[in-house]
């Protein structure tokens, strides 16, 4: 199951998703983990596995909403493990 599938099934709430994205963006060096049922998504690993998110976060002049959407997309596409 991916984060997006968990979101569609209401196993992942909008509030939890927003909180973990905000936590990651506030300090990417602090481990951020999203727990979904008995599975988890490591946010840093999800971002690093998503080429677009890495590119957006590494680019200068990117707006806050662009950064947030890149991380959010990486989380939604990540596999819950």
C-alpha positions in Angstrom: 0.0 0.0 0.0 1.2 3.5 -0.7 0.7 6.7 1.3 -1.8 7.8 -1.3 -3.8 4.6 -1.0 -3.9 4.9 2.8 -5.1 8.5 2.3 -7.9 7.4 0.0 -8.9 4.7 2.5 -8.9 7.3 5.3 -6.1 5.5 7.2 -4.0 8.7 6.8 -5.7 11.9 7.7 -5.0 15.3 6.2 -3.9 16.6 9.6 -1.3 13.8 10.0 0.0 14.3 6.5 0.3 18.1 7.0 2.0 17.7 10.3 4.7 15.3 9.1 5.4 17.4 6.0 5.7 20.5 8.2 8.0 18.7 10.6 10.2 17.5 7.8 10.4 20.9 6.2 11.2 22.6 9.5 14.2 20.4 10.1 15.0 17.6 7.6 17.8 16.3 9.9 15.2 15.3 12.6 13.7 11.9 11.9 10.1 12.1 10.8 8.1 9.0 10.6 4.4 8.6 9.6 2.7 5.6 11.2 -0.2 4.1 9.3 -1.8 1.2 11.1 1.1 -1.3 11.6 3.2 0.3 8.8 5.4 3.3 8.6 6.8 5.8 6.1 10.2 7.3 6.8 9.7 10.8 5.4 13.4 11.5 4.6 13.7 8.1 2.8 10.5 8.9 0.9 11.8 12.3 -0.2 15.2 10.8 -1.2 13.5 8.1 -3.3 11.5 10.7 -5.2 13.7 12.4 -7.8 11.3 15.3 -8.3 11.2 16.1 -4.6 15.0 16.0 -4.4 15.3 18.3 -7.4 12.7 20.8 -6.0 14.2 20.9 -2.5 17.7 21.4 -3.9 16.7 24.3 -6.2 17.1 27.9 -5.1 14.1 30.3 -5.3 11.5 27.6 -4.7 8.4 28.8 -2.9 7.1 27.3 0.4 4.1 25.8 -1.3 6.2 24.2 -4.0 8.5 22.6 -1.3 5.4 21.4 0.7 3.8 19.9 -2.4 7.1 18.1 -3.4 7.4 16.5 0.1 3.6 15.7 0.2 3.8 14.0 -3.2 6.8 11.9 -2.1 5.0 10.8 1.0 1.8 9.9 -1.0 3.8 7.9 -3.5 5.9 6.1 -0.8 5.2 2.5 0.1 4.0 1.9 3.6 6.4 -0.6 5.1 
